[in-house]
Amino acid sequence: MSETTRKSEFGIWKKQVKLKSGEVSEVLSFSVNGVRYNAWPNTRKQNPKSPDYNVYIDTYVKPEGASQPAAQPTAQPAAKSDLPF
């Protein structure tokens, strides 16, 4: 009897991110067995044998309450004493 091997499929998501320097970069995100990873372009590539991407474990945890947009301050009408006439 032949054994069947189950193949696993994984998806990769490509995102555009803005770096602290103001530049826009691309990051690949994926997870394997519940562990999240990010692959960033190798900006320090020294020779053709260097990898095109560096992979890091994603340890980011979203702060509580960050899902709510910040409240916008409302404009206050000028006080009567501030009017020039």
C-alpha positions as a Python dict, from the first residue, in 0.01 Angstrom:
ca = {
    (1, 'M'): (0, 0, 0),
    (2, 'S'): (120, 349, -72),
    (3, 'E'): (104, 616, 191),
    (4, 'T'): (-42, 949, 98),
    (5, 'T'): (146, 1257, 205),
    (6, 'R'): (-62, 1556, 294),
    (7, 'K'): (79, 1878, 156),
    (8, 'S'): (43, 2197, 354),
    (9, 'E'): (-47, 2523, 188),
    (10, 'F'): (45, 2862, 329),
    (11, 'G'): (-47, 3212, 213),
    (12, 'I'): (175, 3518, 201),
    (13, 'W'): (43, 3872, 222),
    (14, 'K'): (232, 4164, 69),
    (15, 'K'): (200, 4501, 243),
    (16, 'Q'): (335, 4849, 178),
    (17, 'V'): (468, 5005, 499),
    (18, 'K'): (603, 5350, 575),
    (19, 'L'): (936, 5340, 759),
    (20, 'K'): (1047, 5586, 1027),
    (21, 'S'): (1275, 5744, 766),
    (22, 'G'): (968, 5827, 556),
    (23, 'E'): (1052, 5573, 286),
    (24, 'V'): (795, 5319, 171),
    (25, 'S'): (898, 4954, 179),
    (26, 'E'): (731, 4623, 109),
    (27, 'V'): (700, 4345, 367),
    (28, 'L'): (576, 3989, 319),
    (29, 'S'): (372, 3847, 610),
    (30, 'F'): (285, 3485, 672),
    (31, 'S'): (235, 3233, 952),
    (32, 'V'): (340, 2870, 987),
    (33, 'N'): (195, 2652, 1262),
    (34, 'G'): (57, 2957, 1444),
    (35, 'V'): (387, 3151, 1442),
    (36, 'R'): (378, 3480, 1251),
    (37, 'Y'): (673, 3585, 1033),
    (38, 'N'): (770, 3893, 831),
    (39, 'A'): (1008, 3894, 535),
    (40, 'W'): (1180, 4227, 464),
    (41, 'P'): (1389, 4311, 156),
    (42, 'N'): (1761, 4269, 221),
    (43, 'T'): (1891, 4626, 193),
    (44, 'R'): (2248, 4520, 287),
    (45, 'K'): (2294, 4266, 10),
    (46, 'Q'): (2671, 4236, -46),
    (47, 'N'): (2689, 3974, -322),
    (48, 'P'): (2459, 3764, -546),
    (49, 'K'): (2460, 3477, -294),
    (50, 'S'): (2307, 3697, -21),
    (51, 'P'): (1934, 3641, 34),
    (52, 'D'): (1683, 3874, -130),
    (53, 'Y'): (1470, 3882, 188),
    (54, 'N'): (1545, 3852, 562),
    (55, 'V'): (1281, 3665, 767),
    (56, 'Y'): (1199, 3763, 1125),
    (57, 'I'): (949, 3629, 1380),
    (58, 'D'): (667, 3883, 1418),
    (59, 'T'): (649, 3968, 1790),
    (60, 'Y'): (429, 4277, 1751),
    (61, 'V'): (132, 4293, 1988),
    (62, 'K'): (-131, 4557, 1916),
    (63, 'P'): (-177, 4787, 2218),
    (64, 'E'): (-519, 4772, 2381),
    (65, 'G'): (-750, 5049, 2268),
    (66, 'A'): (-543, 5115, 1953),
    (67, 'S'): (-823, 4993, 1726),
    (68, 'Q'): (-1026, 5306, 1800),
    (69, 'P'): (-934, 5616, 1598),
    (70, 'A'): (-814, 5910, 1802),
    (71, 'A'): (-1082, 6165, 1877),
    (72, 'Q'): (-1050, 6479, 1669),
    (73, 'P'): (-1056, 6804, 1868),
    (74, 'T'): (-1360, 7014, 1798),
    (75, 'A'): (-1317, 7376, 1696),
    (76, 'Q'): (-1424, 7618, 1968),
    (77, 'P'): (-1603, 7934, 1861),
    (78, 'A'): (-1410, 8252, 1930),
    (79, 'A'): (-1502, 8426, 2253),
    (80, 'K'): (-1670, 8762, 2212),
    (81, 'S'): (-1373, 8936, 2374),
    (82, 'D'): (-1141, 8791, 2102),
    (83, 'L'): (-1332, 8956, 1817),
    (84, 'P'): (-1157, 9258, 1663),
    (85, 'F'): (-1480, 9463, 1629),
}
